[in-house]
């Protein structure tokens, strides 16, 4: 935010005419709002509740995946529902992580380990 203050000092100084002043002010305000929005998004990813939700999502993804592999008694409707849940959980993980591929690979490794224990 210090950079925004420096930009304001330069582009909103007294020697800027009124038309340029308003145009500069509008652009700087847009930049400032964009920065605040990005900072809020980053803080959302690091929030304790988000971390807990993702942790639960990982566990549920593992459970659903193992059930799909092991339970031969589920109906086609149940199977389709579980696949939809998997997709939703993967999407949620991708939203909350800078590198979802690594997290999903870890979950796949956990699934393989669980299958090898059976």
Secondary structure, DSSP 8 states (H G I E B T S, - for coil): -HHHHHHHHHHTSTTS-HHHHHHHHHHHHHHHHHHHHHHHHHHHHH-HHHHHHHHHHHHHHHHHHHHHHH-TT--HHHHHHHHHHHHHHHHHHHHH-S-HHHHHHHHHHHHHHHHHH-
